[in-house]
């Protein structure tokens, strides 16, 4: 039972990192263009 929340936590972490990468990738380019 403990393995399921662990993998869900991992997936959540990966999604958050994905969002951070997208934001980090978008913001600098917006700043440079602006």
MOZIMO-V362963 format. One record per backbone hydrogen bond with DSSP energy under -0.5 kcal/mol. CO is the residue of the C=O (numbers start at 1). NH is the residue of the N-H. E is the energy in kcal/mol with one decimal. If there is no record, write none. Layout:
CO/NH/E + CO/NH/E
//
This chain:
1/5/-1.0 + 2/6/-1.4 + 3/7/-2.3 + 4/8/-2.3 + 5/9/-2.6 + 6/10/-2.1 + 7/11/-2.6 + 8/12/-2.5 + 9/13/-2.6 + 10/14/-2.7 + 11/15/-2.5 + 12/16/-2.4 + 13/17/-2.7 + 14/18/-2.7 + 15/19/-2.4 + 16/20/-2.6 + 17/21/-2.8 + 18/22/-2.5 + 19/23/-3.0 + 20/24/-3.1 + 21/25/-2.2 + 22/26/-2.3 + 23/27/-3.0 + 24/28/-1.0 + 25/29/-0.8 + 26/30/-2.3 + 27/31/-2.7 + 28/32/-2.6 + 29/33/-2.6 + 30/34/-2.6
//
